Amino acid sequence: MGRVALVTGGTRGIGAAIAKALKADGYEVAATYGGNDEAAKAFSDDTGIATYKWSVADYDACKAGLEKVESDLGPVDVLVNNAGITRDAPFHKMTPDQWREVIDTNLTGVFNMTHVCWPGMRERKFGRVIIISSINGQKGQFGQVNYAASKAGDLGIVRSLAQEGASKGITANAICPGYIATEMVMAVPEKVREAIIGQIPTGRLGEPEEIARCVSFLASDDAGFINGSTISANGAQFFA
C-alpha cells in the first residue's frame, strides 16, 4: 500500500490542484470539504479521489473524519492543511463573528487536523505536515486583519512543529501563495484583477498547479532535510 495524503479543502481551487498532483505522484488521496456537495461530487467523479465532508473548525469532527479516512485508505502520512475562508472588512467594521469564523477555520482548524494526525505520525516515525498560508500572512492586507492574523499564526505553528517533530521523522513546512488564478480571484472585476497583476513583477497570476508542485516536493523523501521553512510563491511580489 502506498502512502496516504489528506488534503483539507481539497475539492476546489488550490486544494483540488494539490490533491490531483499528489495522486499523480502515487499517493492514496483523501480530500475534505466543508459544504459544497455538488462541487465535491463533480471533483470525485472527475478524479476518482475520495472526498469527505466535515468542518476543520470542529475538533471532534476532525477526529472522526480521520478515523474514517484511515479505515478506508490507511494511516495518513501527509497532511496538507489547505482549508481556509475569508470574511473581509475594515477593522473598525469587523465583527467578532467575522474574526472568530476565520480564526476557527484557518488557525484552529490547522491545530485540530494536525493534532489528530500527529500521534500516528510520531508512532510511525514519519510524517509530512504542509500548511498553505498566504502572502497576506507575511505582509498583512487592508480589510483582512482576521485572515492575515490566522495565516501568520500558521507560520508560527510550522516553526514550532518542525522542532517538535524532527526527531520523530516529521517535517512541517508552509507555502505562502501570492495571487493565484482560482475561481475566487477570476471572479473579481477585470479592473481589480488588472490592478492586482500590476503589483506582481512576474506580470501574471500564479496557477494552482504551481502551488501543487511545491506541495509535491515538500511531501517527498527528497525534502526530508527541509523543516520549518516557508516557500513564498508569489511572482516576486513580496520577500519575507
The 8 nearest C-alpha neighbors of each residue, nearest first, counted from 0:
[[1, 2, 73, 27, 3, 72, 26, 25],
 [2, 0, 26, 3, 27, 25, 73, 72],
 [1, 3, 26, 76, 27, 4, 0, 75],
 [2, 4, 27, 75, 76, 26, 28, 77],
 [3, 5, 77, 28, 75, 78, 76, 27],
 [4, 6, 29, 78, 28, 30, 79, 77],
 [7, 5, 79, 30, 9, 78, 29, 31],
 [8, 6, 31, 9, 82, 81, 80, 30],
 [9, 7, 82, 32, 31, 81, 14, 10],
 [8, 10, 14, 30, 15, 7, 6, 31],
 [9, 11, 15, 39, 42, 8, 14, 30],
 [12, 10, 15, 14, 9, 13, 8, 38],
 [11, 13, 181, 15, 14, 16, 207, 182],
 [12, 14, 207, 16, 15, 17, 11, 210],
 [15, 13, 9, 17, 16, 12, 8, 11],
 [14, 16, 10, 11, 9, 18, 17, 12],
 [15, 17, 13, 19, 14, 18, 208, 211],
 [18, 16, 211, 14, 20, 15, 19, 21],
 [17, 19, 15, 21, 20, 16, 9, 14],
 [18, 20, 22, 16, 17, 21, 15, 23],
 [21, 19, 23, 17, 22, 18, 16, 211],
 [22, 20, 24, 18, 23, 19, 26, 17],
 [21, 23, 26, 19, 25, 24, 20, 28],
 [22, 24, 20, 21, 25, 19, 26, 18],
 [25, 23, 21, 22, 26, 20, 215, 19],
 [26, 24, 22, 23, 21, 27, 1, 2],
 [27, 25, 22, 2, 3, 21, 28, 24],
 [26, 28, 3, 4, 2, 22, 1, 25],
 [27, 29, 4, 26, 3, 5, 22, 48],
 [28, 30, 5, 49, 50, 6, 48, 4],
 [31, 29, 9, 50, 6, 7, 5, 10],
 [32, 30, 51, 7, 8, 50, 9, 52],
 [33, 31, 8, 52, 34, 9, 53, 51],
 [32, 34, 54, 53, 52, 35, 31, 8],
 [33, 35, 36, 32, 52, 53, 54, 39],
 [36, 34, 38, 37, 39, 33, 32, 40],
 [35, 37, 39, 38, 34, 40, 32, 52],
 [38, 36, 40, 39, 35, 41, 42, 34],
 [37, 39, 41, 40, 35, 36, 42, 10],
 [40, 38, 42, 36, 37, 41, 10, 43],
 [41, 39, 43, 37, 42, 38, 44, 36],
 [40, 42, 44, 38, 39, 43, 45, 37],
 [43, 41, 39, 45, 40, 44, 10, 46],
 [42, 44, 47, 48, 40, 46, 45, 41],
 [45, 43, 41, 42, 47, 46, 40, 48],
 [44, 46, 42, 43, 41, 47, 48, 40],
 [47, 45, 43, 48, 44, 42, 19, 41],
 [46, 48, 43, 44, 45, 49, 42, 50],
 [49, 47, 43, 46, 28, 29, 50, 30],
 [50, 48, 29, 43, 30, 47, 51, 28],
 [51, 49, 30, 31, 29, 48, 43, 39],
 [50, 52, 31, 30, 32, 53, 49, 29],
 [53, 51, 32, 31, 33, 50, 54, 34],
 [52, 54, 33, 60, 55, 32, 51, 31],
 [55, 53, 56, 33, 57, 60, 52, 61],
 [54, 56, 108, 57, 61, 104, 53, 112],
 [55, 57, 108, 104, 54, 103, 107, 58],
 [56, 58, 60, 55, 54, 59, 61, 111],
 [59, 57, 61, 111, 60, 62, 56, 55],
 [58, 60, 62, 61, 57, 63, 64, 111],
 [59, 61, 63, 57, 58, 62, 64, 53],
 [62, 60, 64, 58, 59, 63, 55, 112],
 [61, 63, 59, 65, 64, 60, 115, 58],
 [62, 64, 66, 60, 65, 61, 59, 67],
 [65, 63, 61, 67, 66, 62, 60, 68],
 [64, 66, 68, 62, 67, 63, 61, 69],
 [65, 67, 63, 69, 64, 68, 70, 62],
 [68, 66, 70, 64, 65, 69, 71, 63],
 [69, 67, 65, 71, 70, 66, 72, 64],
 [70, 68, 73, 74, 72, 66, 71, 67],
 [69, 71, 67, 68, 72, 73, 66, 74],
 [72, 70, 68, 69, 67, 73, 66, 74],
 [71, 73, 69, 68, 70, 27, 3, 74],
 [72, 74, 69, 70, 71, 75, 3, 68],
 [75, 73, 69, 76, 3, 72, 119, 2],
 [74, 76, 3, 77, 4, 73, 69, 5],
 [75, 77, 126, 3, 4, 2, 74, 127],
 [78, 76, 4, 127, 75, 126, 128, 5],
 [77, 79, 128, 5, 4, 127, 6, 129],
 [78, 80, 6, 129, 81, 130, 128, 5],
 [81, 79, 130, 7, 82, 109, 131, 129],
 [80, 82, 131, 7, 8, 79, 14, 130],
 [83, 81, 8, 7, 80, 105, 84, 104],
 [82, 84, 105, 104, 81, 85, 8, 101],
 [85, 83, 101, 105, 86, 104, 82, 146],
 [84, 86, 87, 101, 146, 83, 143, 145],
 [87, 85, 97, 101, 88, 84, 146, 98],
 [86, 88, 143, 142, 85, 89, 93, 97],
 [87, 89, 142, 93, 92, 90, 143, 86],
 [90, 88, 142, 92, 91, 93, 141, 87],
 [89, 91, 93, 92, 88, 142, 144, 143],
 [90, 92, 89, 93, 88, 94, 142, 144],
 [91, 93, 90, 89, 88, 94, 142, 87],
 [94, 92, 90, 88, 91, 89, 97, 95],
 [95, 93, 97, 96, 92, 98, 90, 88],
 [94, 96, 98, 97, 99, 93, 100, 92],
 [97, 95, 99, 94, 98, 100, 93, 101],
 [98, 96, 94, 100, 95, 99, 86, 93],
 [97, 99, 95, 145, 96, 101, 100, 102],
 [98, 100, 96, 102, 101, 97, 103, 95],
 [101, 99, 103, 97, 102, 98, 96, 104],
 [100, 102, 104, 103, 99, 98, 105, 84],
 [101, 103, 106, 99, 105, 104, 149, 100],
 [102, 104, 107, 100, 56, 101, 99, 106],
 [105, 103, 108, 56, 101, 102, 106, 107],
 [104, 106, 83, 102, 108, 149, 101, 103],
 [107, 105, 149, 102, 109, 108, 104, 103],
 [106, 108, 103, 110, 109, 104, 111, 102],
 [109, 107, 104, 55, 56, 111, 106, 110],
 [110, 108, 106, 107, 112, 111, 113, 80],
 [109, 111, 107, 113, 108, 112, 114, 106],
 [112, 110, 108, 114, 58, 109, 113, 107],
 [113, 111, 109, 114, 115, 110, 61, 108],
 [112, 114, 116, 110, 115, 111, 117, 109],
 [113, 115, 111, 117, 112, 116, 110, 118],
 [114, 116, 112, 113, 117, 62, 111, 118],
 [117, 115, 113, 114, 119, 118, 112, 120],
 [116, 118, 120, 114, 119, 115, 113, 121],
 [119, 117, 121, 120, 116, 122, 115, 114],
 [120, 118, 122, 121, 117, 116, 123, 74],
 [119, 121, 126, 117, 123, 125, 122, 118],
 [122, 120, 124, 118, 119, 123, 167, 117],
 [121, 123, 119, 120, 124, 118, 125, 167],
 [122, 124, 120, 125, 121, 119, 126, 167],
 [125, 123, 167, 121, 168, 122, 120, 169],
 [126, 124, 168, 169, 120, 123, 167, 121],
 [127, 125, 169, 76, 120, 77, 170, 168],
 [126, 128, 77, 170, 169, 218, 171, 78],
 [129, 127, 171, 78, 77, 79, 170, 172],
 [128, 130, 79, 172, 173, 171, 80, 78],
 [131, 129, 173, 80, 79, 132, 81, 174],
 [130, 132, 174, 81, 173, 80, 175, 129],
 [131, 133, 175, 150, 174, 130, 173, 153],
 [134, 132, 175, 135, 176, 136, 150, 177],
 [133, 135, 177, 137, 175, 136, 176, 138],
 [136, 134, 139, 133, 138, 137, 147, 140],
 [135, 137, 151, 147, 150, 133, 134, 139],
 [136, 138, 134, 135, 139, 151, 239, 133],
 [137, 139, 135, 136, 134, 140, 237, 239],
 [140, 138, 135, 147, 136, 137, 141, 144],
 [141, 139, 143, 135, 142, 138, 147, 144],
 [140, 142, 143, 89, 139, 144, 88, 90],
 [141, 143, 89, 88, 87, 144, 140, 90],
 [144, 142, 146, 145, 87, 140, 141, 147],
 [143, 145, 147, 146, 148, 142, 90, 140],
 [144, 146, 98, 148, 143, 147, 149, 101],
 [147, 145, 143, 149, 148, 144, 150, 101],
 [148, 146, 136, 150, 144, 135, 139, 149],
 [149, 147, 151, 145, 146, 150, 144, 152],
 [150, 148, 152, 106, 146, 147, 151, 102],
 [149, 151, 136, 153, 132, 147, 152, 148],
 [150, 152, 136, 148, 154, 153, 149, 147],
 [153, 151, 149, 155, 150, 154, 148, 156],
 [152, 154, 156, 150, 151, 155, 106, 149],
 [155, 153, 157, 151, 152, 156, 158, 173],
 [154, 156, 152, 158, 153, 157, 159, 151],
 [155, 157, 153, 159, 154, 158, 160, 152],
 [158, 156, 154, 160, 171, 155, 159, 227],
 [159, 157, 227, 155, 161, 156, 160, 154],
 [158, 160, 156, 161, 162, 157, 155, 163],
 [161, 159, 163, 157, 162, 158, 164, 156],
 [160, 162, 227, 171, 158, 164, 159, 163],
 [163, 161, 160, 159, 165, 164, 158, 227],
 [162, 164, 160, 161, 165, 159, 166, 167],
 [163, 165, 169, 167, 161, 166, 162, 160],
 [166, 164, 169, 168, 167, 162, 161, 163],
 [165, 167, 168, 164, 163, 169, 162, 124],
 [168, 166, 124, 164, 165, 169, 121, 125],
 [167, 169, 125, 124, 165, 166, 126, 164],
 [170, 168, 126, 164, 125, 165, 167, 127],
 [169, 171, 226, 127, 161, 165, 128, 126],
 [172, 170, 128, 161, 157, 227, 226, 129],
 [173, 171, 227, 228, 129, 157, 226, 229],
 [174, 172, 229, 130, 129, 131, 228, 230],
 [173, 175, 230, 131, 229, 132, 231, 176],
 [174, 176, 133, 132, 231, 134, 232, 230],
 [177, 175, 232, 133, 233, 134, 174, 231],
 [176, 178, 233, 134, 232, 179, 133, 175],
 [177, 179, 204, 205, 176, 233, 180, 184],
 [180, 178, 205, 204, 206, 181, 177, 207],
 [181, 179, 206, 204, 184, 205, 185, 182],
 [180, 182, 12, 183, 184, 179, 185, 207],
 [183, 181, 185, 184, 186, 12, 180, 11],
 [182, 184, 186, 181, 185, 187, 180, 12],
 [183, 185, 186, 181, 182, 187, 180, 179],
 [186, 184, 182, 183, 187, 180, 181, 192],
 [185, 187, 183, 184, 182, 188, 189, 181],
 [186, 188, 185, 184, 189, 192, 191, 183],
 [189, 187, 191, 190, 192, 186, 185, 193],
 [188, 190, 192, 191, 193, 187, 185, 186],
 [191, 189, 193, 192, 188, 194, 187, 195],
 [192, 190, 194, 188, 193, 189, 195, 187],
 [191, 193, 189, 195, 194, 190, 196, 188],
 [194, 192, 190, 196, 195, 191, 189, 197],
 [193, 195, 197, 191, 192, 196, 190, 198],
 [196, 194, 192, 197, 193, 198, 191, 199],
 [195, 197, 193, 199, 198, 194, 203, 202],
 [196, 198, 194, 195, 199, 193, 202, 200],
 [197, 199, 196, 195, 200, 236, 194, 202],
 [198, 200, 236, 196, 202, 201, 197, 234],
 [201, 199, 202, 235, 236, 234, 198, 197],
 [202, 200, 234, 199, 203, 235, 236, 204],
 [203, 201, 200, 199, 196, 197, 204, 234],
 [204, 202, 196, 201, 205, 199, 234, 200],
 [205, 203, 179, 180, 178, 196, 206, 202],
 [204, 206, 179, 180, 178, 203, 207, 209],
 [205, 207, 208, 209, 180, 179, 204, 210],
 [208, 206, 13, 209, 210, 16, 179, 211],
 [207, 209, 211, 206, 210, 16, 212, 17],
 [210, 208, 212, 211, 206, 207, 213, 205],
 [211, 209, 213, 208, 207, 212, 214, 176],
 [210, 212, 17, 208, 214, 213, 209, 16],
 [211, 213, 215, 209, 214, 210, 208, 216],
 [214, 212, 210, 216, 211, 215, 217, 209],
 [213, 215, 211, 217, 212, 216, 218, 210],
 [216, 214, 212, 218, 213, 217, 211, 21],
 [215, 217, 219, 213, 214, 218, 212, 222],
 [216, 218, 214, 222, 219, 215, 213, 129],
 [219, 217, 215, 216, 127, 214, 77, 220],
 [220, 218, 216, 221, 217, 222, 215, 223],
 [219, 221, 222, 223, 218, 217, 216, 224],
 [220, 222, 219, 223, 216, 217, 224, 218],
 [223, 221, 217, 225, 220, 224, 219, 216],
 [222, 224, 220, 225, 221, 170, 219, 226],
 [225, 223, 222, 226, 221, 170, 220, 165],
 [226, 224, 222, 223, 228, 227, 170, 172],
 [225, 227, 170, 228, 161, 171, 172, 224],
 [228, 226, 158, 161, 172, 171, 157, 225],
 [227, 229, 172, 226, 173, 225, 230, 158],
 [230, 228, 173, 174, 172, 231, 175, 227],
 [229, 231, 174, 175, 232, 173, 228, 213],
 [232, 230, 175, 233, 174, 176, 229, 134],
 [233, 231, 176, 175, 177, 230, 234, 174],
 [232, 234, 177, 235, 176, 236, 231, 178],
 [233, 235, 201, 236, 199, 232, 200, 177],
 [236, 234, 233, 237, 200, 199, 201, 238],
 [237, 235, 199, 234, 233, 200, 198, 238],
 [236, 238, 235, 239, 233, 134, 138, 231],
 [239, 237, 235, 236, 231, 137, 233, 138],
 [238, 137, 237, 138, 231, 134, 229, 230]]
